[in-house]
Amino acid sequence: MTLTVHLFARVRELAGADTVSVELPAAATVADLRRALADRFPQLAGLLERSAIAVNHEFAPSSQAIEPDIEVGVIPPVSGG
C-alpha cells in the first residue's frame, strides 16, 4: 500500500518536504512505518524513535496496524519557552 505521511516541525525540515509517500506491505504496523521512514531518510532515524505517530488524528502505538486510506502524521517532540 502507498501512504501519504504528513511531516511536522523538525521532521519536515530534515526531510525537506511537508509530505512523503511511503510503500508498506499490507499487514504493516506503525513500527514498520518508522523503519521505512528511517531507511528512506537516515537523517531522521534518531528523531523518529522519539516522535509520535498519529493515525487518523489519534496517537498510535507501534503495534497498531496501518490500513490503506488513512491519514498519518509524524509529530516530533517540541519544546518552547
VENFENCOR-V494836 format. One record per pair of residues at least 24 apart in sequence whose ideal C-beta (glycine too) atoms are under 10 Angstrom apart, sorted by sequence separation. I is the first residue (numbers start at 1). GAP is how many residues later the second one is. D is the distance in Angstrom with one decimal. If there is no record, write none. Layout:
I|GAP|D, I|GAP|D
//
This chain:
1|24|7.6, 17|24|9.4, 29|24|10.0, 30|24|9.7, 51|24|6.0, 52|24|7.9, 1|25|6.2, 3|25|8.5, 15|25|8.6, 16|25|8.9, 30|25|7.0, 51|25|4.4, 52|25|8.0, 1|26|9.8, 11|26|8.6, 15|26|5.2, 48|26|7.0, 50|26|6.9, 51|26|6.9, 1|27|7.3, 14|27|6.9, 16|27|9.7, 33|27|9.2, 47|27|8.8, 50|27|5.4, 5|28|7.3, 15|28|8.0, 34|28|7.2, 48|28|8.3, 14|29|5.1, 15|29|6.4, 30|29|9.7, 33|29|9.1, 47|29|5.5, 3|30|7.3, 7|30|8.9, 11|30|8.6, 14|30|5.5, 30|30|4.9, 31|30|8.9, 32|30|9.0, 44|30|8.3, 47|30|8.4, 5|31|9.2, 29|31|9.0, 30|31|6.7, 31|31|4.1, 33|31|9.6, 5|32|7.0, 11|32|9.9, 15|32|10.0, 29|32|8.9, 30|32|5.0, 31|32|7.0, 44|32|9.0, 3|33|9.1, 11|33|6.1, 14|33|7.0, 29|33|6.6, 30|33|7.2, 31|33|8.8, 32|33|9.5, 33|33|6.1, 7|34|9.3, 10|34|9.0, 14|34|9.9, 29|34|5.9, 30|34|4.9, 32|34|7.3, 29|35|6.2, 30|35|8.3, 31|35|9.8, 11|36|6.1, 29|36|5.8, 30|36|6.5, 7|37|8.8, 10|37|6.3, 11|37|7.5, 28|37|7.3, 29|37|6.4, 37|37|7.1, 9|38|9.6, 27|38|7.1, 28|38|4.8, 26|39|9.7, 27|39|8.9, 28|39|9.3, 33|39|6.9, 11|40|6.2, 26|40|9.4, 28|40|9.9, 34|40|8.6, 10|41|8.8, 25|41|9.7, 26|41|9.4, 33|41|8.6, 9|42|9.1, 24|42|6.4, 26|42|8.2, 30|42|8.5, 8|43|8.8, 7|44|9.5, 8|44|9.7, 22|44|9.6, 24|44|9.4, 8|46|9.2, 5|48|8.8, 6|48|8.4, 22|50|8.4, 3|52|10.0, 19|53|9.7, 19|54|9.4, 20|54|9.2, 15|59|8.9, 11|62|9.4, 12|62|8.5, 14|62|9.2, 3|63|6.9, 11|63|4.9, 13|63|9.6, 3|64|9.6, 10|64|10.0, 11|64|7.8, 12|64|8.8, 1|65|7.7, 3|65|7.8, 4|65|10.0, 6|65|7.2, 7|65|9.9, 8|65|6.3, 9|65|9.1, 11|65|4.9, 1|66|8.2, 2|66|8.3, 3|66|8.9, 4|66|9.6, 5|66|9.2, 6|66|6.8, 7|66|7.5, 8|66|6.6, 9|66|7.4, 10|66|4.9, 1|67|4.6, 3|67|7.3, 4|67|8.1, 5|67|4.8, 6|67|4.2, 7|67|5.3, 8|67|5.2, 9|67|5.2, 10|67|8.8, 1|68|8.6, 3|68|9.1, 4|68|7.4, 5|68|7.0, 6|68|7.2, 7|68|9.0, 8|68|6.8, 9|68|8.9, 10|68|8.1, 1|69|9.6, 3|69|5.6, 5|69|6.2, 6|69|9.0, 7|69|8.9, 9|69|5.9, 8|70|8.8
//
